[in-house]
């Protein structure tokens, strides 16, 4: 059961909503806003959602996109859900380290590894 959305592909596996980003670059304000809205709708659609964001296709991420992820993390936590990230490229992970967001987010090397951590 895959649901197509403009910026995201959402699949369900083992009780986890797995989100893959369609965009290679998440830089533009409008795209980030649309992604944020899509993710928010997903989060509020379920109580205590288990959400996994796969960055497998993403090559560039803006600071505004990081801010959107922080808000998403808070939204998931408020609804007693769990958020994990996976497949973050080394150059993007460096930004997570510099901003100390690697301490805030539960980051895994692969979707498979992250699924095992739920």
C-alpha positions in Angstrom: 0.0 0.0 0.0 1.9 3.0 -1.3 0.5 6.5 -1.2 1.9 9.0 -3.7 2.3 12.5 -2.6 4.1 15.4 -4.4 7.2 15.4 -2.3 6.9 12.2 -0.4 6.2 8.5 -0.8 4.7 6.9 2.2 4.6 3.1 2.8 3.6 1.1 5.8 5.8 -1.7 7.1 5.7 -3.5 10.5 3.5 -0.8 12.0 5.9 2.0 10.9 5.1 4.8 8.4 8.1 5.0 6.2 8.5 8.3 4.3 10.9 8.6 1.4 11.6 12.1 0.0 11.1 12.5 -3.8 13.3 15.6 -4.0 17.0 15.3 -4.2 17.4 18.9 -2.9 15.2 20.1 0.0 16.2 23.8 -0.2 13.3 26.0 -1.4 11.0 27.5 1.1 7.8 26.5 -0.8 8.9 22.9 -1.1 9.8 22.8 2.6 6.4 24.2 3.6 4.6 21.7 1.4 6.7 18.8 2.9 6.0 20.1 6.4 2.2 20.1 5.7 2.3 16.6 4.2 4.2 15.3 7.2 1.9 17.1 9.7 -1.1 15.5 8.1 0.5 12.1 8.4 1.4 12.6 12.0 -2.1 13.7 13.0 -3.7 10.9 11.1 -2.6 8.3 13.7 -2.2 8.2 17.4 1.3 7.4 18.6 2.7 7.2 15.1 6.0 5.3 14.4 7.5 7.5 11.7 10.7 6.8 9.8 12.1 9.4 7.4 14.5 7.9 4.8 16.9 10.5 3.3 18.1 8.0 0.7 17.4 10.3 -2.2 18.3 13.5 -0.6 21.6 15.2 -1.5 21.1 18.7 -0.1 19.1 20.0 2.9 18.7 23.6 3.9 18.7 25.0 7.4 15.0 25.7 7.0 14.5 22.0 6.3 16.3 21.2 9.6 14.0 23.6 11.4 11.0 21.8 9.9 12.5 18.4 11.1 12.8 19.9 14.7 9.1 21.0 14.6 8.1 17.6 13.3 10.0 15.8 16.1 8.1 17.9 18.6 4.8 17.2 17.0 5.5 13.4 16.9 6.6 13.5 20.6 3.4 15.5 21.6 1.3 12.7 20.2 3.4 10.0 22.0 4.9 8.8 18.7 8.4 7.9 17.7 10.5 9.5 14.9 13.6 7.9 13.4 15.8 9.1 10.5 17.8 6.9 8.1 20.1 6.9 5.1 21.5 10.4 5.7 24.5 11.1 3.4 27.8 11.9 5.1 27.9 15.5 4.0 24.3 16.1 5.4 25.2 14.1 8.6 28.1 16.6 9.1 25.5 19.4 9.4 23.5 17.3 11.9 26.8 16.9 13.9 27.7 20.6 13.7 24.3 21.7 14.9 24.2 18.9 17.5 20.9 17.6 15.9 22.5 14.1 15.8 21.9 14.2 19.6 18.2 15.2 19.2 17.3 12.7 16.4 17.5 8.9 16.5 19.6 8.4 13.3 20.2 5.0 11.6 22.4 3.9 8.7 19.5 2.2 6.8 15.7 1.7 6.8 16.2 -1.9 7.8 18.3 -0.9 10.9 15.8 1.8 11.9 12.9 -0.6 11.6 14.7 -2.9 13.9 15.0 -0.1 16.4 11.3 0.5 16.8 
